[in-house]
């Protein structure tokens, strides 16, 4: 009798799990099809209330906070602080996802992305530990799942961004590892896994331009116009691709 009072019934637990999965699917539809990030956030939070330790919900919450943060206004100090807090919330959920399942590749990829956004916000050269953690988390994510396109892409982005400074400046800071060859290799791996994702091809093209490999850059840029919309910023990426293609037209 006492156990019946203190323990939830198995049917009740099963119902919670089933409802959480429905909310998860609903959140995915909102996040990836209609790009309604605030509504997706509500769905994921409702799912989390039913399954607080579900790593799939936790890393999606981390993703959603980044998606929201990227589109917040940042003209005033108050707005900038709100944006940073949103990225820090993303980091919080990424850490919770790793704690829930230390072998989940996407959890590490999402922490890499959250730390990357915070580093870009604060300034890469003022956030050296975050940059190093971003690289380490990408490599961990790839070790756990060699098909994690997000991890390959972020690792490529990290190499490309850090390469903006000469190696002689970076080396004493522990960032001598960054190089354009690895940026390109990681972008190409991400594209191989997910060839229709515009952002991957755009940044790969930028890396090829940095290496003066204009034909390879043009190949990616020319492909972008025919790719489907898979990200809410794809229209902007298409415009940037068109501008870059025009810029290197005679090179």
C-alpha positions as MATLAB code, in Angstrom:
seq = 'XXXXXXXXXXXXXXXXXXXXXXXXXXXXXXXXXXXXXXXXXXXXXXXXXXXXXXXXXXXXXXXXXXXXXXXXXXXXXXXXXXXXXXXXXXXXXXXXXXXXXXXXXXXXXXXXXXXXXXXXXXXXXXXXXXXXXXXXXXXXXXXXXXXXXXXXXXXXXXXXXXXXXXXXXXXXXXXXXXXXXXXXXXXXXXXXXXXXXXXXXXXXXXXXXXXXXXXXXXXXXXXXXXXXXXXXXXXXXXXXXXXXXXXXXXX';
ca = [
       0.000    0.000    0.000;
       2.799    2.394    0.945;
       4.694    1.659   -2.280;
       1.588    2.355   -4.302;
       1.349    5.784   -2.710;
       4.963    6.860   -3.262;
       5.832    5.230   -6.589;
       4.328    6.382   -9.900;
       2.527    3.716  -11.835;
       4.185    2.180  -14.843;
       1.356    3.258  -17.156;
       1.809    6.837  -15.912;
       5.540    6.772  -16.678;
       4.877    5.326  -20.128;
       2.323    8.044  -20.834;
       4.827   10.754  -19.827;
       7.486    9.277  -22.114;
       5.026    9.028  -24.991;
       3.868   12.615  -24.512;
       7.477   13.816  -24.235;
       8.285   12.165  -27.574;
       5.297   13.876  -29.191;
       6.447   17.236  -27.845;
       9.976   16.513  -29.058;
       8.718   15.793  -32.573;
       6.581   18.934  -32.443;
       9.597   20.970  -31.390;
      11.650   19.536  -34.255;
       8.974   20.535  -36.740;
       8.901   24.081  -35.363;
      12.684   24.395  -35.164;
      13.674   22.858  -38.489;
      10.696   23.252  -40.811;
       8.932   26.495  -39.924;
      11.799   28.104  -37.953;
       9.558   29.198  -35.086;
      12.219   29.095  -32.411;
      10.216   30.487  -29.502;
       7.444   27.954  -30.084;
      10.022   25.183  -30.427;
      11.503   26.246  -27.104;
       8.112   25.903  -25.409;
       7.652   22.403  -26.847;
      11.085   21.257  -25.734;
      10.640   22.723  -22.245;
       7.297   20.961  -21.929;
       8.963   17.707  -22.995;
      11.746   18.280  -20.464;
       9.194   18.660  -17.693;
       8.118   15.085  -18.438;
      11.616   13.658  -19.007;
      14.157   15.806  -17.192;
      17.134   13.572  -17.984;
      16.492   13.000  -21.681;
      19.670   13.926  -23.544;
      17.822   14.352  -26.860;
      15.649   17.060  -25.324;
      18.557   18.710  -23.512;
      20.794   19.177  -26.547;
      17.866   20.428  -28.614;
      17.221   23.067  -25.964;
      20.848   24.105  -26.277;
      20.411   24.375  -30.052;
      17.238   26.411  -29.718;
      18.757   28.965  -27.365;
      21.548   29.554  -29.895;
      18.994   29.904  -32.699;
      17.084   32.451  -30.633;
      20.231   34.298  -29.591;
      21.497   34.659  -33.141;
      18.408   36.677  -34.069;
      18.138   38.924  -31.021;
      18.810   42.650  -31.427;
      22.201   43.784  -30.163;
      22.259   47.552  -30.600;
      22.255   48.519  -26.910;
      24.188   47.200  -23.920;
      20.981   45.787  -22.473;
      20.278   43.939  -25.714;
      23.842   42.637  -25.868;
      23.565   41.350  -22.297;
      20.301   39.587  -23.144;
      21.934   37.957  -26.160;
      24.913   36.779  -24.099;
      22.568   35.361  -21.457;
      20.788   33.402  -24.173;
      24.073   31.859  -25.332;
      24.972   31.088  -21.729;
      21.612   29.350  -21.368;
      22.536   27.269  -24.404;
      25.805   26.329  -22.718;
      23.944   25.377  -19.549;
      21.740   22.906  -21.413;
      24.677   21.516  -23.375;
      26.440   20.791  -20.091;
      23.285   19.142  -18.775;
      23.115   17.016  -21.926;
      26.697   15.826  -21.422;
      25.969   15.059  -17.780;
      22.890   13.074  -18.816;
      24.839   11.049  -21.401;
      28.645   11.492  -21.588;
      28.701    9.381  -24.764;
      26.271   11.495  -26.777;
      28.029   13.086  -29.739;
      25.495   15.872  -30.277;
      25.792   16.985  -26.660;
      29.477   17.784  -27.216;
      28.766   19.385  -30.581;
      26.188   21.647  -28.984;
      28.595   22.655  -26.212;
      31.169   23.467  -28.875;
      28.630   25.656  -30.667;
      27.509   27.410  -27.469;
      31.097   28.117  -26.428;
      31.874   29.258  -29.950;
      29.035   31.754  -29.909;
      30.124   33.086  -26.511;
      33.729   33.366  -27.741;
      32.627   35.294  -30.842;
      30.460   37.529  -28.672;
      33.241   38.324  -26.189;
      36.020   38.284  -28.778;
      37.992   35.212  -29.778;
      41.293   36.611  -28.551;
      39.779   37.420  -25.170;
      38.299   33.913  -24.919;
      41.214   31.574  -25.570;
      40.036   28.872  -23.165;
      36.625   28.810  -24.855;
      38.262   28.412  -28.267;
      40.365   25.501  -27.026;
      37.303   23.911  -25.408;
      35.371   24.313  -28.649;
      38.053   22.411  -30.546;
      38.236   19.678  -27.883;
      34.453   19.216  -27.855;
      34.296   18.976  -31.647;
      36.981   16.318  -31.639;
      35.163   14.420  -28.874;
      31.896   14.608  -30.808;
      33.600   13.260  -33.944;
      35.274   10.458  -31.986;
      31.833    9.410  -30.722;
      30.113    9.750  -34.104;
      32.088   10.036  -37.320;
      28.948   11.173  -39.140;
      28.316   14.245  -36.986;
      28.300   16.916  -39.695;
      27.758   19.723  -37.175;
      30.957   18.824  -35.325;
      33.021   18.718  -38.523;
      31.606   22.073  -39.606;
      32.263   23.819  -36.278;
      35.782   22.400  -36.167;
      36.353   23.807  -39.656;
      34.960   27.177  -38.583;
      37.239   27.183  -35.556;
      40.318   26.577  -37.698;
      39.229   29.260  -40.178;
      38.528   31.883  -37.510;
      41.720   31.305  -35.549;
      43.738   31.447  -38.792;
      42.836   35.117  -39.098;
      45.885   35.809  -36.912;
      49.407   34.869  -38.068;
      50.737   31.637  -36.557;
      53.651   33.479  -34.961;
      51.111   35.440  -32.915;
      48.958   32.414  -32.120;
      51.660   29.941  -31.213;
      52.528   31.350  -27.750;
      48.789   31.364  -26.952;
      48.436   27.635  -27.616;
      46.552   28.169  -30.889;
      49.291   27.221  -33.317;
      47.260   24.164  -34.378;
      44.835   26.162  -36.537;
      45.427   25.967  -40.285;
      43.527   26.427  -43.523;
      44.140   22.861  -44.692;
      42.279   21.441  -41.708;
      39.552   24.062  -42.095;
      38.963   22.872  -45.662;
      39.183   19.179  -44.751;
      36.560   19.548  -42.020;
      34.225   21.624  -44.176;
      34.476   19.018  -46.927;
      33.667   16.231  -44.484;
      30.592   18.120  -43.276;
      29.503   18.639  -46.895;
      30.043   14.985  -47.731;
      27.667   14.037  -44.902;
      25.120   16.803  -45.570;
      25.705   18.120  -49.110;
      22.583   20.293  -49.313;
      23.340   22.517  -46.301;
      24.124   25.969  -47.659;
      26.157   27.301  -44.742;
      28.693   24.479  -45.076;
      29.359   25.230  -48.725;
      29.553   28.982  -48.162;
      32.216   28.697  -45.484;
      34.094   26.053  -47.477;
      34.175   28.528  -50.372;
      35.527   31.228  -48.068;
      38.304   28.894  -46.947;
      39.174   28.081  -50.558;
      39.324   31.802  -51.354;
      41.791   32.240  -48.506;
      43.921   29.552  -50.190;
      43.534   31.238  -53.604;
      41.739   28.148  -54.921;
      39.064   30.064  -56.752;
      37.777   27.268  -58.982;
      36.982   25.134  -55.940;
      35.332   28.110  -54.260;
      33.214   28.732  -57.373;
      32.094   25.103  -57.437;
      30.548   25.423  -53.985;
      29.174   28.918  -54.513;
      27.539   27.984  -57.820;
      25.791   25.020  -56.223;
      24.156   27.106  -53.496;
      21.397   28.711  -55.587;
      19.790   25.336  -56.298;
      19.923   23.989  -52.730;
      16.770   23.749  -50.573;
      16.106   25.954  -47.572;
      17.148   24.019  -44.475;
      18.060   26.939  -42.222;
      16.186   30.128  -41.435;
      19.177   32.194  -42.608;
      19.552   30.479  -45.967;
      18.243   33.462  -47.942;
      20.959   35.606  -46.395;
      23.557   32.920  -47.117;
      22.424   32.802  -50.758;
      22.941   36.563  -51.042;
      26.403   36.298  -49.485;
      27.298   33.458  -51.842;
      26.205   35.517  -54.846;
      28.270   38.487  -53.665;
      31.365   36.347  -53.101;
      30.939   34.668  -56.487;
      30.844   38.088  -58.125;
      33.862   39.239  -56.127;
      36.047   36.366  -57.381;
      34.632   36.322  -60.910;
      37.887   37.325  -62.588;
      40.238   35.396  -60.312;
];
